[in-house]
Amino acid sequence: MLMAALEQTCCAATVVRDVEETLETMNPAQWENTAINGELLKQDTDRLLDGAETMSMSMLDYKRQLDALEGKWRKYRAQQDFNKWAALRHWLRIPGIRRRIETVEKDIRGETSRRSRRLQERIRKAEKLMEQTKNKLRDIYAIYHREGKSRFSECNLKRRIAVAIQRKNTHLQKSVRQTTAFHKFKQQTIGKAFRRGKSY
């Protein structure tokens, strides 16, 4: 009887250890890809798009910068997709882990040995860790899901880039017209002054 109880406790301890290790690997700190800083990328994007008229560069250079920006966004979206779906995949494992914990709890219920009490304490900690991990995974999924609908979503960003190019082009054309008008006025002024000088 004692031997059977000991074996049962050993098996339960193995399950709890496996649950602890599994939850550790599910922690976003272990797998979340943060190579590209999304906040910095958004700041760079706003600066480039909002500064279409004020940046002193040619349309060709501006488009080159926009192309480089779109390349960064493609990489960031791949990073977002990885994090979003990894969070969902891990989150879907939570019910199975909960069932394993409940099974172990049922198996050692009523046990009063020191070993069993230590195991029950580990189970309580595992349950707490499971809830914390579940909440972290849910929050991460929600963050990336919301980003897909923000002004930085792929569709909205393409629209903003097209508007920025149009604004830049309009600004450059206006600058050319102003420069041309200024040179024309300058030439006319010089011509008048020259003719006035000759008349003396």
TORKE-696014 format. One record per residue: chain; residue number from 1; x, y, z of N, C-alpha, C in turn. Coordinates in steps of 0.001 Angstrom, whole numbers. Layout:
residues N
+-------+-----+---------+---------+---------+---------+---------+---------+---------+---------+---------+
! kette !  nr !      nx !      ny !      nz !     cax !     cay !     caz !      cx !      cy !      cz !
+-------+-----+---------+---------+---------+---------+---------+---------+---------+---------+---------+
!     A ! NUM !       X !       Y !       Z !       X !       Y !       Z !       X !       Y !       Z !
...
+-------+-----+---------+---------+---------+---------+---------+---------+---------+---------+---------+
END
This chain:
residues 200
+-------+-----+---------+---------+---------+---------+---------+---------+---------+---------+---------+
! kette !  nr !      nx !      ny !      nz !     cax !     cay !     caz !      cx !      cy !      cz !
+-------+-----+---------+---------+---------+---------+---------+---------+---------+---------+---------+
!     A !   1 !     836 !   -1214 !       0 !       0 !       0 !       0 !     869 !    1262 !       0 !
!     A !   2 !    1881 !    1262 !     884 !    2800 !    2388 !     973 !    3585 !    2538 !    -318 !
!     A !   3 !    3984 !    1384 !    -886 !    4752 !    1391 !   -2134 !    3913 !    1961 !   -3276 !
!     A !   4 !    2665 !    1573 !   -3311 !    1770 !    2054 !   -4370 !    1575 !    3566 !   -4264 !
!     A !   5 !    1416 !    4041 !   -3019 !    1241 !    5482 !   -2802 !    2496 !    6242 !   -3209 !
!     A !   6 !    3663 !    5634 !   -2911 !    4934 !    6268 !   -3260 !    5100 !    6366 !   -4775 !
!     A !   7 !    4744 !    5266 !   -5466 !    4833 !    5255 !   -6933 !    3889 !    6293 !   -7546 !
!     A !   8 !    2707 !    6380 !   -6948 !    1722 !    7346 !   -7448 !    2236 !    8777 !   -7278 !
!     A !   9 !    2861 !    9033 !   -6123 !    3419 !   10362 !   -5863 !    4555 !   10673 !   -6825 !
!     A !  10 !    5393 !    9646 !   -7101 !    6504 !    9829 !   -8049 !    5980 !   10164 !   -9443 !
!     A !  11 !    4948 !    9443 !   -9863 !    4345 !    9703 !  -11179 !    3753 !   11112 !  -11229 !
!     A !  12 !    3086 !   11482 !  -10132 !    2491 !   12817 !  -10059 !    3574 !   13887 !  -10116 !
!     A !  13 !    4689 !   13642 !   -9436 !    5801 !   14601 !   -9437 !    6371 !   14761 !  -10839 !
!     A !  14 !    6436 !   13653 !  -11583 !    6941 !   13703 !  -12963 !    6023 !   14552 !  -13840 !
!     A !  15 !    4716 !   14369 !  -13659 !    3744 !   15143 !  -14434 !    3854 !   16630 !  -14095 !
!     A !  16 !    3967 !   16935 !  -12803 !    4069 !   18336 !  -12381 !    5339 !   18971 !  -12939 !
!     A !  17 !    6447 !   18236 !  -12890 !    7702 !   18763 !  -13434 !    7568 !   19031 !  -14933 !
!     A !  18 !    6904 !   18120 !  -15639 !    6698 !   18294 !  -17077 !    5826 !   19527 !  -17351 !
!     A !  19 !    4801 !   19719 !  -16521 !    3923 !   20893 !  -16654 !    4715 !   22174 !  -16419 !
!     A !  20 !    5553 !   22177 !  -15389 !    6374 !   23354 !  -15078 !    7298 !   23704 !  -16245 !
!     A !  21 !    7943 !   22676 !  -16799 !    8866 !   22900 !  -17920 !    8117 !   23381 !  -19164 !
!     A !  22 !    6940 !   22805 !  -19392 !    6128 !   23211 !  -20549 !    5700 !   24670 !  -20434 !
!     A !  23 !    5238 !   25055 !  -19250 !    4817 !   26442 !  -19032 !    5986 !   27404 !  -19185 !
!     A !  24 !    7164 !   26962 !  -18787 !    8350 !   27807 !  -18934 !    8640 !   28076 !  -20408 !
!     A !  25 !    8519 !   27047 !  -21245 !    8773 !   27236 !  -22684 !    7673 !   28062 !  -23351 !
!     A !  26 !    6489 !   28088 !  -22744 !    5376 !   28858 !  -23300 !    5445 !   30336 !  -22928 !
!     A !  27 !    6292 !   30677 !  -21985 !    6451 !   32074 !  -21569 !    6928 !   32901 !  -22762 !
!     A !  28 !    6224 !   33997 !  -23097 !    6624 !   34818 !  -24254 !    8079 !   35261 !  -24226 !
!     A !  29 !    8639 !   35410 !  -23032 !   10047 !   35821 !  -22930 !   10978 !   34805 !  -23584 !
!     A !  30 !   10502 !   33560 !  -23737 !   11325 !   32498 !  -24311 !   11274 !   32460 !  -25837 !
!     A !  31 !   10209 !   32971 !  -26426 !   10065 !   32795 !  -27877 !    9684 !   34060 !  -28662 !
!     A !  32 !    9227 !   35107 !  -27981 !    8755 !   36293 !  -28713 !    9896 !   36950 !  -29488 !
!     A !  33 !    9640 !   37224 !  -30758 !   10631 !   37863 !  -31632 !   10477 !   39382 !  -31521 !
!     A !  34 !   11520 !   40049 !  -31017 !   11474 !   41509 !  -30858 !   12649 !   42169 !  -31584 !
!     A !  35 !   13131 !   41517 !  -32644 !   14303 !   42037 !  -33373 !   14060 !   43447 !  -33903 !
!     A !  36 !   12843 !   43696 !  -34392 !   12497 !   45026 !  -34914 !   11618 !   45731 !  -33887 !
!     A !  37 !   12047 !   46909 !  -33462 !   11288 !   47694 !  -32492 !   10131 !   48394 !  -33209 !
!     A !  38 !    8919 !   47935 !  -32943 !    7746 !   48472 !  -33626 !    7507 !   49947 !  -33358 !
!     A !  39 !    7750 !   50385 !  -32123 !    7508 !   51792 !  -31783 !    8462 !   52718 !  -32534 !
!     A !  40 !    9735 !   52330 !  -32618 !   10706 !   53144 !  -33363 !   10361 !   53181 !  -34849 !
!     A !  41 !    9913 !   52037 !  -35368 !    9529 !   51973 !  -36780 !    8344 !   52898 !  -37055 !
!     A !  42 !    7393 !   52940 !  -36140 !    6229 !   53821 !  -36301 !    6646 !   55291 !  -36257 !
!     A !  43 !    7574 !   55609 !  -35360 !    8067 !   56993 !  -35278 !    8771 !   57398 !  -36575 !
!     A !  44 !    9619 !   56495 !  -37099 !   10318 !   56771 !  -38361 !    9322 !   56940 !  -39509 !
!     A !  45 !    8277 !   56121 !  -39480 !    7249 !   56179 !  -40526 !    6507 !   57512 !  -40493 !
!     A !  46 !    6080 !   57918 !  -39305 !    5375 !   59201 !  -39166 !    6261 !   60361 !  -39609 !
!     A !  47 !    7535 !   60303 !  -39213 !    8460 !   61390 !  -39556 !    8630 !   61504 !  -41076 !
!     A !  48 !    8744 !   60360 !  -41747 !    8950 !   60372 !  -43196 !    7686 !   60773 !  -43946 !
!     A !  49 !    6543 !   60250 !  -43522 !    5292 !   60550 !  -44227 !    4786 !   61960 !  -43930 !
!     A !  50 !    4916 !   62380 !  -42675 !    4431 !   63720 !  -42313 !    5356 !   64821 !  -42821 !
!     A !  51 !    6607 !   64457 !  -43129 !    7564 !   65463 !  -43589 !    7710 !   65520 !  -45090 !
!     A !  52 !    6700 !   65049 !  -45815 !    6775 !   64999 !  -47284 !    7102 !   66361 !  -47887 !
!     A !  53 !    6490 !   67432 !  -47354 !    6703 !   68768 !  -47927 !    7954 !   69457 !  -47382 !
!     A !  54 !    8345 !   69096 !  -46165 !    9433 !   69838 !  -45512 !   10813 !   69247 !  -45761 !
!     A !  55 !   10886 !   67977 !  -46147 !   12192 !   67354 !  -46376 !   12781 !   67824 !  -47698 !
!     A !  56 !   14002 !   68335 !  -47630 !   14644 !   68858 !  -48849 !   15360 !   67732 !  -49585 !
!     A !  57 !   14605 !   66973 !  -50329 !   15175 !   65900 !  -51145 !   14345 !   65740 !  -52407 !
!     A !  58 !   14964 !   65153 !  -53412 !   14263 !   64953 !  -54682 !   13201 !   63871 !  -54527 !
!     A !  59 !   12305 !   63814 !  -55495 !   11271 !   62783 !  -55484 !   11899 !   61397 !  -55552 !
!     A !  60 !   12978 !   61262 !  -56331 !   13654 !   59970 !  -56458 !   14201 !   59509 !  -55110 !
!     A !  61 !   14870 !   60418 !  -54395 !   15420 !   60075 !  -53078 !   14306 !   59770 !  -52079 !
!     A !  62 !   13220 !   60530 !  -52165 !   12092 !   60311 !  -51253 !   11476 !   58928 !  -51487 !
!     A !  63 !   11313 !   58558 !  -52764 !   10752 !   57241 !  -53078 !   11689 !   56122 !  -52630 !
!     A !  64 !   12998 !   56364 !  -52734 !   13955 !   55358 !  -52258 !   13795 !   55124 !  -50754 !
!     A !  65 !   13622 !   56214 !  -50026 !   13424 !   56085 !  -48582 !   12114 !   55371 !  -48265 !
!     A !  66 !   11085 !   55662 !  -49048 !    9796 !   54988 !  -48857 !    9904 !   53497 !  -49164 !
!     A !  67 !   10661 !   53142 !  -50205 !   10872 !   51729 !  -50544 !   11583 !   51005 !  -49402 !
!     A !  68 !   12603 !   51668 !  -48835 !   13334 !   51078 !  -47706 !   12406 !   50909 !  -46504 !
!     A !  69 !   11528 !   51901 !  -46308 !   10569 !   51843 !  -45204 !    9600 !   50677 !  -45382 !
!     A !  70 !    9100 !   50498 !  -46607 !    8179 !   49387 !  -46873 !    8866 !   48039 !  -46649 !
!     A !  71 !   10163 !   47968 !  -46977 !   10923 !   46743 !  -46729 !   10991 !   46422 !  -45242 !
!     A !  72 !   11191 !   47448 !  -44420 !   11225 !   47253 !  -42965 !    9867 !   46788 !  -42451 !
!     A !  73 !    8804 !   47357 !  -43037 !    7460 !   46966 !  -42602 !    7141 !   45526 !  -42992 !
!     A !  74 !    7640 !   45081 !  -44136 !    7411 !   43677 !  -44522 !    8052 !   42740 !  -43498 !
!     A !  75 !    9267 !   43082 !  -43078 !    9957 !   42262 !  -42074 !    9234 !   42324 !  -40728 !
!     A !  76 !    8751 !   43522 !  -40387 !    8060 !   43671 !  -39103 !    6738 !   42906 !  -39099 !
!     A !  77 !    6047 !   42898 !  -40246 !    4778 !   42150 !  -40311 !    5020 !   40649 !  -40182 !
!     A !  78 !    6116 !   40169 !  -40761 !    6466 !   38753 !  -40608 !    6727 !   38453 !  -39133 !
!     A !  79 !    7385 !   39388 !  -38461 !    7648 !   39246 !  -37027 !    6335 !   39264 !  -36243 !
!     A !  80 !    5432 !   40180 !  -36608 !    4120 !   40267 !  -35965 !    3340 !   38961 !  -36125 !
!     A !  81 !    3318 !   38441 !  -37354 !    2577 !   37208 !  -37627 !    3125 !   36054 !  -36804 !
!     A !  82 !    4455 !   35956 !  -36735 !    5061 !   34885 !  -35940 !    4614 !   34994 !  -34485 !
!     A !  83 !    4715 !   36187 !  -33905 !    4360 !   36377 !  -32496 !    2873 !   36140 !  -32246 !
!     A !  84 !    2041 !   36637 !  -33157 !     587 !   36505 !  -32993 !     156 !   35042 !  -33002 !
!     A !  85 !     629 !   34298 !  -34006 !     178 !   32913 !  -34129 !     874 !   31987 !  -33138 !
!     A !  86 !    2088 !   32337 !  -32733 !    2759 !   31558 !  -31681 !    2003 !   31725 !  -30366 !
!     A !  87 !    1564 !   32950 !  -30080 !     789 !   33206 !  -28859 !    -509 !   32400 !  -28873 !
!     A !  88 !   -1197 !   32387 !  -30009 !   -2450 !   31632 !  -30115 !   -2201 !   30135 !  -29965 !
!     A !  89 !   -1149 !   29649 !  -30619 !    -824 !   28218 !  -30546 !    -538 !   27788 !  -29100 !
!     A !  90 !     239 !   28584 !  -28389 !     542 !   28260 !  -26986 !    -708 !   28385 !  -26116 !
!     A !  91 !   -1516 !   29413 !  -26390 !   -2727 !   29630 !  -25597 !   -3679 !   28435 !  -25718 !
!     A !  92 !   -3740 !   27834 !  -26893 !   -4632 !   26683 !  -27108 !   -4168 !   25434 !  -26354 !
!     A !  93 !   -2937 !   25453 !  -25859 !   -2430 !   24315 !  -25082 !   -2842 !   24392 !  -23610 !
!     A !  94 !   -3322 !   25547 !  -23179 !   -3652 !   25752 !  -21763 !   -4699 !   24760 !  -21242 !
!     A !  95 !   -5815 !   24518 !  -21963 !   -6811 !   23571 !  -21441 !   -6232 !   22179 !  -21166 !
!     A !  96 !   -5353 !   21697 !  -22046 !   -4727 !   20391 !  -21836 !   -3854 !   20378 !  -20593 !
!     A !  97 !   -3133 !   21467 !  -20372 !   -2289 !   21569 !  -19172 !   -3161 !   21612 !  -17925 !
!     A !  98 !   -4277 !   22335 !  -18011 !   -5183 !   22409 !  -16862 !   -5729 !   21019 !  -16520 !
!     A !  99 !   -6070 !   20241 !  -17524 !   -6589 !   18881 !  -17276 !   -5533 !   18013 !  -16599 !
!     A ! 100 !   -4286 !   18148 !  -17023 !   -3207 !   17364 !  -16411 !   -3036 !   17731 !  -14936 !
!     A ! 101 !   -3115 !   19020 !  -14635 !   -2995 !   19462 !  -13242 !   -4156 !   18932 !  -12408 !
!     A ! 102 !   -5371 !   19006 !  -12961 !   -6554 !   18522 !  -12234 !   -6469 !   17022 !  -11974 !
!     A ! 103 !   -5940 !   16278 !  -12940 !   -5783 !   14827 !  -12769 !   -4811 !   14514 !  -11642 !
!     A ! 104 !   -3694 !   15233 !  -11603 !   -2698 !   15019 !  -10543 !   -3292 !   15376 !   -9186 !
!     A ! 105 !   -4024 !   16491 !   -9137 !   -4655 !   16902 !   -7873 !   -5591 !   15813 !   -7356 !
!     A ! 106 !   -6360 !   15231 !   -8268 !   -7297 !   14182 !   -7872 !   -6549 !   12946 !   -7362 !
!     A ! 107 !   -5431 !   12619 !   -8030 !   -4671 !   11418 !   -7661 !   -4056 !   11504 !   -6269 !
!     A ! 108 !   -3625 !   12698 !   -5867 !   -2941 !   12804 !   -4565 !   -3837 !   13417 !   -3488 !
!     A ! 109 !   -5109 !   13627 !   -3822 !   -6030 !   14202 !   -2839 !   -6134 !   13258 !   -1633 !
!     A ! 110 !   -6042 !   13813 !    -466 !   -6127 !   12996 !     747 !   -4781 !   12507 !    1239 !
!     A ! 111 !   -3750 !   12615 !     397 !   -2402 !   12214 !     824 !   -1887 !   13222 !    1854 !
!     A ! 112 !   -1259 !   12709 !    2907 !    -803 !   13594 !    3994 !     702 !   13541 !    4221 !
!     A ! 113 !    1414 !   12793 !    3402 !    2865 !   12699 !    3592 !    3528 !   14039 !    3274 !
!     A ! 114 !    4740 !   14215 !    3795 !    5476 !   15452 !    3537 !    5719 !   15632 !    2042 !
!     A ! 115 !    6008 !   14541 !    1383 !    6266 !   14596 !     -55 !    5019 !   15057 !    -808 !
!     A ! 116 !    3883 !   14553 !    -393 !    2621 !   14933 !   -1040 !    2300 !   16404 !    -802 !
!     A ! 117 !    2590 !   16873 !     409 !    2326 !   18287 !     715 !    3210 !   19203 !    -138 !
!     A ! 118 !    4478 !   18794 !    -296 !    5380 !   19572 !   -1156 !    4868 !   19583 !   -2604 !
!     A ! 119 !    4361 !   18434 !   -3015 !    3841 !   18313 !   -4377 !    2598 !   19184 !   -4564 !
!     A ! 120 !    1742 !   19218 !   -3533 !     542 !   20059 !   -3601 !     912 !   21542 !   -3703 !
!     A ! 121 !    1987 !   21918 !   -3003 !    2467 !   23296 !   -3082 !    2970 !   23606 !   -4490 !
!     A ! 122 !    3676 !   22665 !   -5085 !    4160 !   22843 !   -6463 !    2992 !   22946 !   -7439 !
!     A ! 123 !    1948 !   22173 !   -7174 !     762 !   22214 !   -8040 !     112 !   23594 !   -7972 !
!     A ! 124 !      11 !   24158 !   -6758 !    -578 !   25497 !   -6609 !     252 !   26537 !   -7366 !
!     A ! 125 !    1574 !   26411 !   -7283 !    2453 !   27334 !   -8006 !    2306 !   27161 !   -9518 !
!     A ! 126 !    2158 !   25890 !   -9945 !    1979 !   25613 !  -11378 !     665 !   26202 !  -11881 !
!     A ! 127 !    -379 !   26117 !  -11054 !   -1676 !   26700 !  -11432 !   -1570 !   28221 !  -11567 !
!     A ! 128 !    -852 !   28831 !  -10640 !    -654 !   30280 !  -10691 !     150 !   30671 !  -11931 !
!     A ! 129 !    1202 !   29899 !  -12206 !    2030 !   30162 !  -13390 !    1220 !   29981 !  -14668 !
!     A ! 130 !     347 !   28979 !  -14671 !    -496 !   28723 !  -15842 !   -1413 !   29918 !  -16118 !
!     A ! 131 !   -2016 !   30476 !  -15069 !   -2900 !   31632 !  -15237 !   -2126 !   32850 !  -15731 !
!     A ! 132 !    -936 !   33060 !  -15167 !    -100 !   34190 !  -15598 !     294 !   34045 !  -17064 !
!     A ! 133 !     690 !   32828 !  -17437 !    1094 !   32563 !  -18823 !     -83 !   32750 !  -19772 !
!     A ! 134 !   -1244 !   32258 !  -19371 !   -2451 !   32399 !  -20199 !   -2762 !   33876 !  -20447 !
!     A ! 135 !   -2676 !   34684 !  -19402 !   -2965 !   36120 !  -19532 !   -1946 !   36819 !  -20428 !
!     A ! 136 !    -673 !   36465 !  -20284 !     369 !   37058 !  -21129 !     134 !   36716 !  -22597 !
!     A ! 137 !    -194 !   35459 !  -22863 !    -429 !   35017 !  -24241 !   -1637 !   35729 !  -24842 !
!     A ! 138 !   -2686 !   35845 !  -24050 !   -3899 !   36532 !  -24522 !   -3603 !   37994 !  -24840 !
!     A ! 139 !   -2849 !   38648 !  -23954 !   -2527 !   40071 !  -24151 !   -1661 !   40282 !  -25394 !
!     A ! 140 !    -677 !   39406 !  -25589 !     203 !   39529 !  -26758 !    -595 !   39343 !  -28047 !
!     A ! 141 !   -1466 !   38344 !  -28065 !   -2291 !   38118 !  -29258 !   -3156 !   39349 !  -29536 !
!     A ! 142 !   -3754 !   39916 !  -28484 !   -4635 !   41081 !  -28650 !   -3867 !   42283 !  -29196 !
!     A ! 143 !   -2646 !   42488 !  -28711 !   -1826 !   43620 !  -29168 !   -1567 !   43520 !  -30667 !
!     A ! 144 !   -1115 !   42356 !  -31117 !    -788 !   42196 !  -32542 !   -2045 !   42183 !  -33408 !
!     A ! 145 !   -3142 !   41695 !  -32848 !   -4405 !   41706 !  -33595 !   -4879 !   43147 !  -33806 !
!     A ! 146 !   -4765 !   43978 !  -32765 !   -5172 !   45390 !  -32884 !   -4273 !   46138 !  -33861 !
!     A ! 147 !   -2982 !   45819 !  -33859 !   -2057 !   46501 !  -34775 !   -2454 !   46269 !  -36230 !
!     A ! 148 !   -3036 !   45107 !  -36495 !   -3452 !   44798 !  -37858 !   -4592 !   45674 !  -38348 !
!     A ! 149 !   -5236 !   46400 !  -37413 !   -6356 !   47273 !  -37783 !   -6031 !   48749 !  -37554 !
!     A ! 150 !   -4791 !   49040 !  -37192 !   -4412 !   50416 !  -36876 !   -4067 !   51193 !  -38147 !
!     A ! 151 !   -3660 !   52458 !  -37975 !   -3267 !   53270 !  -39138 !   -1968 !   52773 !  -39744 !
!     A ! 152 !   -1311 !   51818 !  -39072 !     -85 !   51235 !  -39609 !    -340 !   49866 !  -40254 !
!     A ! 153 !   -1622 !   49502 !  -40413 !   -1932 !   48244 !  -41091 !   -1450 !   48330 !  -42538 !
!     A ! 154 !   -1293 !   47188 !  -43178 !    -738 !   47168 !  -44539 !   -1552 !   48037 !  -45491 !
!     A ! 155 !   -2859 !   47919 !  -45431 !   -3739 !   48682 !  -46331 !   -3650 !   50185 !  -46042 !
!     A ! 156 !   -3735 !   50547 !  -44758 !   -3688 !   51966 !  -44385 !   -2330 !   52586 !  -44689 !
!     A ! 157 !   -1268 !   51807 !  -44497 !      75 !   52336 !  -44746 !     282 !   52605 !  -46235 !
!     A ! 158 !    -214 !   51719 !  -47082 !    -106 !   51933 !  -48532 !    -830 !   53215 !  -48937 !
!     A ! 159 !   -1985 !   53425 !  -48338 !   -2761 !   54629 !  -48641 !   -2012 !   55883 !  -48174 !
!     A ! 160 !   -1429 !   55812 !  -46987 !    -683 !   56961 !  -46452 !     557 !   57267 !  -47296 !
!     A ! 161 !    1220 !   56216 !  -47779 !    2408 !   56414 !  -48621 !    2018 !   57076 !  -49940 !
!     A ! 162 !     905 !   56616 !  -50531 !     438 !   57203 !  -51798 !     104 !   58683 !  -51614 !
!     A ! 163 !    -532 !   59015 !  -50492 !    -873 !   60417 !  -50206 !     395 !   61240 !  -50005 !
!     A ! 164 !    1382 !   60672 !  -49308 !    2643 !   61385 !  -49057 !    3377 !   61673 !  -50366 !
!     A ! 165 !    3376 !   60695 !  -51277 !    4024 !   60890 !  -52586 !    3319 !   62001 !  -53358 !
!     A ! 166 !    1999 !   61993 !  -53310 !    1221 !   63031 !  -54003 !    1523 !   64413 !  -53417 !
!     A ! 167 !    1598 !   64491 !  -52089 !    1904 !   65768 !  -51439 !    3311 !   66236 !  -51782 !
!     A ! 168 !    4249 !   65286 !  -51788 !    5636 !   65624 !  -52126 !    5718 !   66145 !  -53553 !
!     A ! 169 !    5035 !   65466 !  -54465 !    5047 !   65860 !  -55877 !    4437 !   67255 !  -56064 !
!     A ! 170 !    3316 !   67491 !  -55384 !    2661 !   68802 !  -55458 !    3583 !   69896 !  -54926 !
!     A ! 171 !    4252 !   69593 !  -53821 !    5169 !   70567 !  -53218 !    6332 !   70889 !  -54152 !
!     A ! 172 !    6896 !   69838 !  -54782 !    8025 !   70052 !  -55697 !    7597 !   70865 !  -56918 !
!     A ! 173 !    6415 !   70549 !  -57466 !    5909 !   71300 !  -58624 !    5684 !   72770 !  -58265 !
!     A ! 174 !    5163 !   72997 !  -57070 !    4939 !   74367 !  -56606 !    6272 !   75103 !  -56462 !
!     A ! 175 !    7273 !   74388 !  -55928 !    8606 !   74993 !  -55760 !    9213 !   75355 !  -57107 !
!     A ! 176 !    9026 !   74454 !  -58099 !    9556 !   74713 !  -59446 !    8887 !   75942 !  -60044 !
!     A ! 177 !    7555 !   76035 !  -59885 !    6821 !   77192 !  -60424 !    7283 !   78489 !  -59759 !
!     A ! 178 !    7480 !   78425 !  -58442 !    7928 !   79614 !  -57721 !    9334 !   80018 !  -58142 !
!     A ! 179 !   10203 !   79007 !  -58304 !   11583 !   79284 !  -58725 !   11605 !   79874 !  -60129 !
!     A ! 180 !   10802 !   79287 !  -61018 !   10724 !   79777 !  -62403 !   10205 !   81213 !  -62435 !
!     A ! 181 !    9161 !   81464 !  -61653 !    8581 !   82813 !  -61600 !    9593 !   83806 !  -61045 !
!     A ! 182 !   10357 !   83372 !  -60025 !   11361 !   84256 !  -59427 !   12452 !   84603 !  -60435 !
!     A ! 183 !   12951 !   83582 !  -61168 !   13999 !   83822 !  -62164 !   13485 !   84724 !  -63294 !
!     A ! 184 !   12235 !   84489 !  -63682 !   11642 !   85304 !  -64743 !   11541 !   86763 !  -64289 !
!     A ! 185 !   11087 !   86933 !  -63039 !   10971 !   88285 !  -62485 !   12344 !   88939 !  -62378 !
!     A ! 186 !   13328 !   88154 !  -61960 !   14696 !   88675 !  -61816 !   15251 !   89123 !  -63163 !
!     A ! 187 !   15019 !   88266 !  -64196 !   15509 !   88610 !  -65539 !   14828 !   89868 !  -66071 !
!     A ! 188 !   13521 !   89960 !  -65805 !   12783 !   91147 !  -66252 !   13299 !   92402 !  -65555 !
!     A ! 189 !   13571 !   92285 !  -64272 !   14080 !   93424 !  -63492 !   15447 !   93854 !  -63994 !
!     A ! 190 !   16323 !   92850 !  -64232 !   17669 !   93152 !  -64744 !   17572 !   93790 !  -66129 !
!     A ! 191 !   16675 !   93249 !  -66958 !   16492 !   93782 !  -68314 !   16020 !   95223 !  -68292 !
!     A ! 192 !   15072 !   95523 !  -67413 !   14568 !   96894 !  -67292 !   15673 !   97832 !  -66825 !
!     A ! 193 !   16433 !   97346 !  -65835 !   17526 !   98179 !  -65301 !   18577 !   98427 !  -66371 !
!     A ! 194 !   18843 !   97398 !  -67185 !   19844 !   97525 !  -68247 !   19375 !   98521 !  -69301 !
!     A ! 195 !   18095 !   98413 !  -69686 !   17541 !   99320 !  -70696 !   17491 !  100747 !  -70163 !
!     A ! 196 !   17194 !  100877 !  -68877 !   17151 !  102199 !  -68264 !   18541 !  102823 !  -68254 !
!     A ! 197 !   19533 !  101990 !  -68015 !   20916 !  102468 !  -67989 !   21360 !  102915 !  -69364 !
!     A ! 198 !   20937 !  102197 !  -70378 !   21325 !  102554 !  -71758 !   20666 !  103852 !  -72196 !
!     A ! 199 !   19474 !  104111 !  -71660 !   18763 !  105317 !  -72083 !   19420 !  106583 !  -71568 !
!     A ! 200 !   20231 !  106403 !  -70496 !   20942 !  107578 !  -69988 !   22116 !  107829 !  -70891 !
+-------+-----+---------+---------+---------+---------+---------+---------+---------+---------+---------+
END
